[in-house]
Structures are given as C-alpha cells and as structure tokens.
C-alpha cells in the first residue's frame, strides 16, 4: 500500500500518516502492517521536513 513514498510530497505523506493512524485507532489489535507502514511514512516525513529547513547555502553564486 505504501509504495513510492520517496516520490510523495510532505502533504501527501502527512495525509497518509493520518489515514494510517485512523486505521490503527479503529482496530488496534489487527494493525501490525499498518504500524510498520506508519513508521516508514513518519521516517519520510522527518526526511522531507529536514530537506525543507533552510540552511546555509554553499552553492549561492549571486556574487558572480
């Protein structure tokens, strides 16, 4: 179900995480796959947020 996470936007990942959390909340005793998928999605969310943080730019060539 969670294929292609690397191509999803942060918003898509957050929506997917929300859906998985809802599934887990509705049926917590039978959601081992969803829990693993949620861990994967949360990892990608963390990665996307890290990428989105502004950092020092070493490739700034506006001085040329």
ROSE-4610 file (N, C-alpha, C; in Angstrom, 1 decimal, always signed):
// ROSE-4610
residu = [X/X/X/X/X/X/X/X/X/X/X/X/X/X/X/X/X/X/X/X/X/X/X/X/X/X/X/X/X/X/X/X/X/X/X/X/X/X/X/X/X/X/X/X/X/X/X/X/X/X/X/X/X/X/X/X/X/X/X/X/X/X/X/X/X/X/X/X/X/X/X/X/X/X/X/X/X/X/X/X/X/X/X/X/X/X/X/X/X/X/X/X/X/X/X/X/X/X/X/X/X/X/X/X/X/X/X/X/X/X/X/X/X/X/X/X/X/X/X/X/X/X/X/X/X/X/X/X/X/X/X/X/X/X/X/X/X/X/X/X/X/X/X/X/X/X/X/X/X/X/X/X/X/X/X/X/X/X/X/X/X/X/X/X/X/X/X/X/X/X/X/X/X/X/X/X/X/X/X/X/X/X/X/X/X/X/X/X/X/X/X/X]
num = [1/1/1/2/2/2/3/3/3/4/4/4/5/5/5/6/6/6/7/7/7/8/8/8/9/9/9/10/10/10/11/11/11/12/12/12/13/13/13/14/14/14/15/15/15/16/16/16/17/17/17/18/18/18/19/19/19/20/20/20/21/21/21/22/22/22/23/23/23/24/24/24/25/25/25/26/26/26/27/27/27/28/28/28/29/29/29/30/30/30/31/31/31/32/32/32/33/33/33/34/34/34/35/35/35/36/36/36/37/37/37/38/38/38/39/39/39/40/40/40/41/41/41/42/42/42/43/43/43/44/44/44/45/45/45/46/46/46/47/47/47/48/48/48/49/49/49/50/50/50/51/51/51/52/52/52/53/53/53/54/54/54/55/55/55/56/56/56/57/57/57/58/58/58/59/59/59/60/60/60/61/61/61/62/62/62/63/63/63/64/64/64]
x = [+0.8/+0.0/+0.9/+2.0/+2.8/+4.0/+3.7/+4.8/+5.0/+6.2/+6.6/+6.6/+6.9/+7.0/+8.0/+9.1/+10.1/+9.6/+8.5/+8.0/+6.9/+6.4/+5.3/+5.8/+4.9/+5.2/+5.0/+5.4/+5.2/+3.7/+2.9/+1.5/+0.9/+1.3/+0.8/+1.2/+2.4/+2.9/+2.1/+1.9/+1.1/-0.3/-0.9/-2.3/-2.3/-1.3/-1.2/-1.0/-0.1/+0.1/-1.2/-2.0/-3.2/-4.2/-4.3/-5.1/-4.7/-3.4/-2.9/-3.2/-3.0/-3.3/-4.8/-5.7/-7.1/-7.4/-6.8/-6.9/-6.5/-5.4/-4.8/-5.8/-6.3/-7.2/-8.5/-9.0/-10.2/-10.1/-8.9/-8.7/-7.3/-7.0/-5.6/-5.0/-5.9/-5.4/-5.0/-5.4/-5.1/-4.5/-3.5/-2.9/-1.4/-0.8/+0.7/+1.3/+0.7/+1.2/+1.1/-0.1/-0.3/+0.7/+1.1/+2.0/+3.4/+3.8/+5.1/+5.1/+3.9/+3.8/+3.9/+3.2/+3.2/+4.6/+5.4/+6.8/+7.6/+7.4/+8.0/+7.6/+6.3/+5.8/+6.4/+6.4/+6.9/+8.4/+9.1/+10.5/+10.7/+9.8/+9.9/+9.4/+8.4/+8.0/+9.2/+9.9/+11.0/+12.1/+12.3/+13.3/+12.8/+11.6/+11.1/+11.2/+10.9/+10.9/+12.4/+13.3/+14.7/+15.2/+14.7/+15.1/+14.5/+13.3/+12.6/+13.2/+14.0/+14.6/+15.6/+15.5/+16.5/+17.9/+18.9/+20.2/+21.2/+22.4/+23.5/+23.6/+23.7/+23.8/+25.2/+25.8/+27.2/+27.2/+26.1/+26.0/+25.5/+25.5/+25.0/+26.0/+25.6/+26.5/+26.0/+25.3/+24.8/+25.8/+27.0/+28.1/+28.8/+28.5/+29.1/+28.5]
y = [-1.2/+0.0/+1.3/+1.3/+2.5/+2.5/+2.2/+2.1/+3.6/+3.9/+5.1/+6.3/+6.0/+7.1/+8.2/+7.8/+8.7/+9.8/+9.5/+10.5/+11.4/+11.1/+11.8/+13.1/+14.1/+15.4/+15.3/+16.3/+16.3/+16.2/+17.0/+17.0/+15.6/+14.9/+13.6/+12.6/+12.7/+11.9/+12.1/+13.3/+13.6/+13.1/+13.2/+12.7/+11.2/+10.5/+9.1/+8.6/+9.4/+9.1/+9.2/+10.2/+10.4/+9.3/+8.8/+7.7/+6.4/+6.2/+5.0/+5.1/+6.3/+6.4/+6.1/+6.6/+6.3/+4.8/+4.1/+2.7/+2.0/+2.4/+1.8/+2.1/+3.3/+3.6/+2.8/+2.6/+1.8/+0.4/-0.2/-1.6/-1.9/-1.5/-1.6/-3.0/-4.0/-5.4/-6.1/-5.5/-6.2/-5.2/-4.5/-3.4/-3.5/-4.7/-4.7/-4.2/-4.5/-4.0/-2.5/-1.9/-0.5/+0.2/-0.4/+0.2/+0.3/-0.7/-0.7/+0.3/+0.4/+1.4/+2.8/+3.0/+4.3/+4.7/+3.8/+4.1/+4.5/+3.8/+4.2/+5.6/+5.9/+7.2/+8.3/+8.0/+9.0/+9.3/+8.3/+8.5/+9.4/+9.2/+10.0/+11.4/+11.6/+12.9/+13.7/+13.0/+13.6/+14.0/+13.1/+13.4/+14.7/+14.7/+15.8/+17.1/+17.1/+18.3/+18.8/+17.8/+18.2/+18.8/+18.3/+18.9/+20.3/+20.5/+21.8/+22.9/+22.5/+23.5/+24.3/+25.6/+26.5/+26.3/+26.2/+26.0/+26.9/+26.9/+27.7/+27.2/+28.1/+27.8/+27.9/+26.8/+26.9/+27.0/+26.9/+27.0/+28.3/+29.3/+30.7/+31.4/+31.6/+32.2/+33.6/+34.3/+35.6/+36.6/+36.4/+37.3/+37.4/+36.5/+36.5/+37.4]
z = [+0.0/+0.0/+0.0/+0.7/+0.8/-0.1/-1.4/-2.3/-2.9/-3.2/-3.8/-2.9/-1.6/-0.6/-1.0/-1.7/-2.0/-3.0/-3.7/-4.7/-4.1/-2.9/-2.3/-1.7/-1.7/-1.1/+0.4/+1.1/+2.6/+2.9/+2.2/+2.4/+2.2/+1.1/+0.8/+1.9/+2.4/+3.4/+4.7/+5.1/+6.3/+6.2/+5.0/+4.8/+5.0/+4.4/+4.5/+6.0/+6.7/+8.1/+8.9/+8.6/+9.3/+9.0/+7.8/+7.4/+8.2/+8.2/+8.9/+10.4/+11.0/+12.4/+12.7/+11.8/+11.9/+11.9/+10.9/+10.8/+12.1/+12.6/+13.8/+15.0/+15.1/+16.2/+16.2/+14.9/+14.8/+15.2/+14.9/+15.1/+15.6/+16.8/+17.3/+17.4/+17.5/+17.7/+16.4/+15.2/+13.9/+13.0/+13.4/+12.5/+12.5/+12.6/+12.7/+11.4/+10.2/+9.0/+8.9/+9.3/+9.3/+10.2/+11.3/+12.3/+11.6/+10.9/+10.2/+9.1/+8.4/+7.3/+7.9/+9.0/+9.7/+10.0/+10.6/+10.9/+9.7/+8.5/+7.3/+6.9/+6.9/+6.5/+7.4/+8.7/+9.6/+9.4/+9.0/+8.6/+7.4/+6.4/+5.2/+5.5/+6.4/+6.8/+7.5/+8.4/+9.0/+8.0/+7.0/+6.0/+5.2/+4.8/+4.0/+4.8/+6.1/+6.9/+7.0/+7.1/+7.2/+5.9/+4.8/+3.5/+3.3/+3.9/+3.7/+4.6/+5.6/+6.5/+5.7/+5.9/+5.2/+5.9/+5.2/+5.8/+5.1/+5.5/+4.8/+3.4/+2.5/+1.1/+0.6/+0.3/-0.2/-1.7/-2.4/-3.9/-4.3/-3.4/-3.8/-4.7/-5.9/-6.9/-7.3/-6.4/-6.8/-6.9/-6.4/-6.4/-7.8/-8.7/-10.0/-11.0]
